[in-house]
Amino acid sequence: MSSNFSLKPGFHAVVIGGAGDIGAAISNQFCDLGATVTATGANDADLARTLLKPRAGLSLAALDVTDDNAVTSCARQHKRVDALVNCAGILARDKEFEIETFMKVLDVNLTGTFRTCMAFHPLLAETKGSIVNIASMNATLALPRIPAYCASKGGVVMLTKALALKWAEEGIRVNAVAPGYIETAINAAGRTDGAHYQRIADRIAFKRWGKPEDIAGAVAFLCMPASQYATGTVLAVDGGFLAG
């Protein structure tokens, strides 16, 4: 018997950026729930570095989300998509004050998310599927060294809301998850500073940084019947950081 907290038979998820740390945890979560998953990385080098282990139902593909033709081609290779998760993202501390870098970060994080949403829209309309965009607590809480990242994630939040309104009549739900401080490769260098690491941990209600697996369950929930009345929402998964 099906449950509100399970996925439909034959469920297929496409996790853009699924080769990354948070993306890998999300991909594994979907596989654990019985789904088939296509996880992408920016290039072959990203796929080679992924923490994802080969398993039944999981396939990997290289995808540059800044390439219109590549994104369109990727979507056309699928016959059924029940969930699209957008977690491809980059940042470049301090360098984001250079216009080229600023534009690159926006192209990957924000425009890339829009590209994939548009490319997969027809498939999601057929299944009345779900989109989950990975935003960030930096959509609302800015940091001084990453202006493009903060701006892009703020944009992802509003893009999520706009697409939710636009596509509701087609039965497509569009939501976002906003992680807090999660231990990933993107912040590995900063975490080598023990005092910095502990200062942030002390500011979090749970007194610890999150793990990629802490994000995965929230994403899966937003693709289940249990969340069928949720669209245009942003679910914070930050250990209580923003509550303080």
Legacy VTK file of the C-alpha trace (Angstrom):
# vtk DataFile Version 3.0
C-alpha trace
ASCII
DATASET POLYDATA
POINTS 244 float
0.000 0.000 0.000
1.388 3.396 -0.927
2.132 5.940 1.766
2.080 9.711 1.792
5.727 9.419 2.739
6.831 7.275 -0.182
7.520 7.873 -3.865
5.373 6.730 -6.770
6.352 3.485 -8.541
8.806 4.203 -11.337
9.767 7.534 -9.767
12.731 9.162 -11.528
14.660 12.110 -10.112
17.175 14.297 -11.915
19.610 15.878 -9.480
21.534 18.707 -11.132
24.813 18.991 -9.277
24.163 15.531 -7.882
27.859 14.676 -7.998
28.596 17.302 -5.326
28.438 16.747 -1.588
24.849 17.841 -0.917
23.773 16.570 -4.325
25.284 13.146 -3.621
23.402 12.884 -0.332
20.158 13.805 -2.109
20.824 11.294 -4.889
21.487 8.538 -2.355
18.324 9.436 -0.446
16.196 9.075 -3.568
17.848 5.750 -4.395
17.215 4.525 -0.837
13.529 5.355 -1.365
13.404 3.193 -4.484
13.718 5.871 -7.150
15.979 5.856 -10.166
18.281 8.863 -10.293
20.293 10.788 -12.860
22.956 12.842 -11.080
25.007 15.413 -12.948
28.391 17.020 -12.457
29.791 20.067 -14.211
32.361 18.002 -16.109
34.133 14.653 -16.148
36.557 15.790 -13.434
33.645 16.533 -11.091
32.181 13.110 -11.813
35.540 11.484 -11.060
35.690 13.232 -7.669
32.143 12.441 -6.604
31.414 10.713 -3.311
28.589 8.821 -5.030
29.167 5.084 -5.200
27.844 3.024 -8.125
24.491 1.462 -7.277
21.420 0.130 -9.010
19.202 2.815 -10.472
21.852 5.554 -10.402
23.414 7.067 -13.520
25.921 9.910 -13.791
26.184 12.518 -16.539
28.308 15.588 -17.189
26.285 18.788 -17.627
27.388 22.411 -17.887
24.329 24.339 -16.694
25.592 27.492 -18.450
25.289 25.797 -21.858
21.775 26.181 -23.290
22.186 23.404 -25.842
23.652 20.971 -23.321
20.791 21.542 -20.876
18.179 21.088 -23.612
19.905 17.929 -24.822
20.048 16.533 -21.291
16.301 16.985 -20.848
15.566 15.343 -24.194
17.386 12.186 -23.111
14.716 11.532 -20.469
11.324 9.965 -21.019
10.007 10.463 -17.495
10.977 12.897 -14.751
9.086 13.115 -11.462
11.478 15.430 -9.644
14.076 17.980 -10.667
16.502 19.068 -7.950
18.768 22.016 -8.660
21.847 22.033 -6.469
24.603 23.006 -8.889
26.343 25.980 -7.327
29.638 27.818 -7.038
31.103 30.671 -5.052
34.393 32.564 -5.151
35.200 34.459 -1.960
36.480 38.013 -2.589
36.789 37.388 -6.358
33.048 37.990 -6.733
33.755 41.734 -6.735
35.214 41.247 -10.222
32.437 41.562 -12.797
33.429 38.443 -14.748
33.334 36.283 -11.637
30.107 37.923 -10.454
28.426 37.092 -13.763
29.785 33.526 -13.745
28.360 32.823 -10.282
24.959 34.173 -11.326
25.062 32.175 -14.551
25.629 28.902 -12.699
23.558 29.428 -9.566
20.582 31.429 -10.814
20.370 31.342 -14.607
21.478 27.707 -14.612
18.581 26.879 -12.315
16.198 28.690 -14.654
17.631 26.857 -17.688
17.050 23.427 -16.206
13.586 24.317 -14.932
12.572 25.451 -18.408
14.152 22.469 -20.166
12.513 19.890 -17.888
9.180 21.714 -17.622
7.358 19.616 -20.277
8.418 16.344 -18.630
7.386 17.573 -15.197
4.019 18.682 -16.549
3.374 15.133 -17.759
3.986 13.629 -14.299
2.719 16.586 -12.245
6.162 16.503 -10.731
8.144 18.577 -8.288
11.059 20.974 -8.525
13.237 21.548 -5.480
15.800 24.317 -5.781
18.678 24.487 -3.323
18.814 28.049 -2.053
20.801 29.082 1.025
20.379 30.938 4.272
22.542 33.518 2.463
19.424 34.398 0.486
18.363 36.312 3.607
21.550 36.592 5.685
24.290 38.245 3.643
28.031 37.722 4.017
30.524 40.396 2.913
32.909 38.279 0.817
30.395 36.594 -1.515
28.067 39.232 -3.013
27.313 37.218 -6.150
26.518 34.067 -4.196
24.164 35.962 -1.881
22.489 37.702 -4.812
22.144 34.456 -6.764
20.555 32.596 -3.873
18.161 35.472 -3.214
17.271 35.184 -6.888
16.722 31.433 -6.580
14.182 32.069 -3.819
12.170 34.517 -5.921
12.498 32.358 -9.044
11.083 29.472 -7.009
8.078 31.540 -5.987
7.450 32.897 -9.483
7.594 29.475 -11.139
5.376 28.030 -8.405
2.696 30.569 -9.311
3.160 30.100 -13.057
3.067 26.302 -13.100
0.549 25.542 -10.345
-2.212 25.120 -12.925
-0.169 22.306 -14.502
0.204 20.510 -11.173
3.929 21.210 -10.892
5.069 22.111 -7.403
8.143 24.338 -7.062
9.798 24.669 -3.671
13.236 25.399 -2.260
15.409 24.208 0.595
17.726 26.723 2.244
20.676 25.017 3.956
22.665 26.668 6.700
26.284 25.872 7.495
26.845 22.433 5.961
30.225 20.674 5.885
31.085 20.446 2.190
34.087 20.851 -0.086
33.037 24.438 -0.793
33.905 25.465 2.785
36.630 22.907 3.560
39.413 25.502 3.567
37.582 27.751 6.034
36.875 24.847 8.361
40.615 24.297 8.883
40.502 27.371 11.132
39.377 25.733 14.366
38.355 28.967 16.062
36.243 30.009 13.065
34.633 26.573 12.886
33.750 26.566 16.587
32.501 30.159 16.552
29.928 29.224 13.918
28.997 25.982 15.686
28.345 27.911 18.891
25.974 30.226 17.024
23.855 27.292 15.774
21.036 26.073 18.028
22.180 22.452 17.680
25.817 23.507 18.322
27.102 21.696 15.267
27.541 22.196 11.552
25.171 20.243 9.344
26.067 17.266 7.186
24.913 16.879 3.567
22.608 14.067 4.721
20.760 16.603 6.892
19.506 18.296 3.721
18.510 15.202 1.763
15.426 14.231 3.762
13.867 17.667 3.409
14.303 17.533 -0.373
12.742 14.075 -0.590
9.792 15.177 1.568
9.045 18.032 -0.824
8.670 15.463 -3.622
6.250 13.211 -1.716
2.437 13.248 -1.585
2.747 14.305 2.076
3.776 17.785 0.879
1.208 17.976 -1.931
-0.182 21.341 -0.752
3.234 22.990 -0.486
4.431 25.119 -3.377
6.401 28.350 -3.532
7.783 27.714 -0.076
11.356 27.867 1.213
12.234 25.312 3.878
15.148 26.383 6.073
17.386 23.520 7.187
19.992 25.363 9.213
20.063 23.801 12.675
18.202 26.812 14.042
20.813 29.373 12.952
18.307 31.915 11.673
16.006 31.404 14.655
18.445 33.189 16.958
LINES 1 245
244 0 1 2 3 4 5 6 7 8 9 10 11 12 13 14 15 16 17 18 19 20 21 22 23 24 25 26 27 28 29 30 31 32 33 34 35 36 37 38 39 40 41 42 43 44 45 46 47 48 49 50 51 52 53 54 55 56 57 58 59 60 61 62 63 64 65 66 67 68 69 70 71 72 73 74 75 76 77 78 79 80 81 82 83 84 85 86 87 88 89 90 91 92 93 94 95 96 97 98 99 100 101 102 103 104 105 106 107 108 109 110 111 112 113 114 115 116 117 118 119 120 121 122 123 124 125 126 127 128 129 130 131 132 133 134 135 136 137 138 139 140 141 142 143 144 145 146 147 148 149 150 151 152 153 154 155 156 157 158 159 160 161 162 163 164 165 166 167 168 169 170 171 172 173 174 175 176 177 178 179 180 181 182 183 184 185 186 187 188 189 190 191 192 193 194 195 196 197 198 199 200 201 202 203 204 205 206 207 208 209 210 211 212 213 214 215 216 217 218 219 220 221 222 223 224 225 226 227 228 229 230 231 232 233 234 235 236 237 238 239 240 241 242 243
